Amino acid sequence: MTDLVPDATQPTLAATDPAQADAQTESDGGGTWVDGILDILKEAVEGGTPGQGTAFLDGTKADGSGNHGLLATLDSLTAAQASQEVHGSTIAGHTLHTAYHMEVIVRWERDGDRGPFDWQGSFGTGQVTDDEWDEARVRLRTAYDSLCAFARTQAARPATGDAVGGLSGGMAHVVYHLGSIRQMVKALG
């Protein structure tokens, strides 16, 4: 039984060879540090995998119904609904802002762009036409895909505070706006 308890006086594999530790993590099914962040971001944006458990959303049923991810939520709304003011903002505004935030994360982390950033302006007017609503949802999806692609390029790098913080913060921001939008949808009736 003592073989199961690591010897605290001996350095671990991770301490002596980070590349080997990453390979071990991947081989034991744990993935990289980026995978856990992307799993939660995927659930927030795309919803749960049909018929499987979820980390925080209501589960998507095996037939695909009941998807409460951001994209499915937005796809269920018309431009008029997305433009309706609820408690001082609109779903369209939250959508544009969320896309902008994901774009900024990539510009900040990949390109070193430190702004300035127009956070207030990123909400737009909050009013969209049918075509603008379609464009806003495409922009959100494109920003999400770009963020995921960038994050995957970081998987082999060390999990620094900046890297983990930046991606975790971005994921948390998306989850926050998903929650806000879901509450706004309820208020629309």
Secondary structure as GFF3:
##gff-version 3
##sequence-region A 1 189
A	DSSP	three_ten_helix	2	4	.	.	.	ID=ss1
A	DSSP	alpha_helix	13	16	.	.	.	ID=ss2
A	DSSP	alpha_helix	18	27	.	.	.	ID=ss3
A	DSSP	alpha_helix	33	46	.	.	.	ID=ss4
A	DSSP	alpha_helix	70	75	.	.	.	ID=ss5
A	DSSP	alpha_helix	79	83	.	.	.	ID=ss6
A	DSSP	alpha_helix	91	111	.	.	.	ID=ss7
A	DSSP	three_ten_helix	121	123	.	.	.	ID=ss8
A	DSSP	alpha_helix	130	153	.	.	.	ID=ss9
A	DSSP	alpha_helix	161	188	.	.	.	ID=ss10
###
